[in-house]
């Protein structure tokens, strides 16, 4: 019989084998950190912060080698960037429309 710690029992070996087969291969995902920072700073801060958090989490998981979860956070960061951009553009267009409607840009004083 092997000494404790020398060999894995069959259950632990199966767990290790599952982890090896589940490990995704391919290039690491994009983190979208720059896009997240830009939409947070320029368009709409509340959802922009969510995008930044997802981007940073993706970056951390890439450095740890957990590419499966990093891909999930990368996709979530991209979705948050898109949502932030849409909300920000809608808010700015509505604000400019309201100011135009009130005559804020008219030359008559």
N, C-alpha and C positions, 0 to 999 in steps of 0.2 A: 504494500500500500504506500502511496506517495505521502510525503510529509506535508503538513498543512502549508498552503501557499505555493507549493511547487506546481500543481496542476489545477486547472479550473474544473469545477464540477460541470456536469452536463448542462445544467440550467444556465449557468453563467456563460458557458461557451456558446449556447444558443443565443443568448442576449447579445454577445459580442458579434456573432455572425449576422444577426439582424441589423445591428447598427452599421456594420460594414456594407451590407447590401442596400441599406436605406440612404447611405451617404450619396448625395447628388454629385455628379461630375460635371465639369464644364467650367467656364470662366465665372469669377465672382460677379454678383449682380451690381448694378449701379446704385449708388446711395442717394442720388438726387439732392445732396446737401446744398450745393450752390443755388439750385432752383428753389429749394425750400427757404433758404435765407432771403432770397430776393422777394419771393411772394409774401413772406412774413413782414419784411421791412417796407415794401412798397405798396402792397395791395390790401391785405386784410390780416391783421395780427392774430386774432383768436385761432383761426384754423391754420394759419401759417405756423404757429408754434407747434401744433399737432404734427404738421409735416416735418418740421425740424426734429422733433423727438423721434419720429419713425425713421428719419434718415440717419440720425446718430445711432439708434439701436441697430439698424442694418449694418452700419460701419463697425460697431463693436462685435457683432456676430460674425462678420467676415474675418476679422482679426483672430477670432477664436476658432475659425474653421467650420462653423455651423452654417453651411451655405443654404441649406433648406429653409431654415428660419430666416436667414438674411434675405432670401428671395421674397419671402412673404412680407417682411417689413419694407423691402424696397418697393414692392407693388403698392403697399399701403401708403408709402411716402409719395409715390407718383400720383395716386388717387387724391391724396390730400393736397398736393400742389395744384392739380387741375381744379378741384373744388374751390380752393382758395383763390385761384386766378379768376374763375367765373364769378364768385361772390364779389371780389374786389372790383372787377370791371363793371358789374351791375350797380354796385354802390356808387362808384365814381360817375357813371352815366346818369344815374338818378339824381345825384347831387348837382351835376352840371345842368341837367334839365330843370331842376327846381330853381336854380339860380337864374337861368335864362328866363324861366316863367315869371320870376319876380322882377325881372328887369335889372339884375345886378350888373350886367355887362353893357347896358345901354349908355350912350353918350350923354343923354339928357339928365341933368342933375337936379 
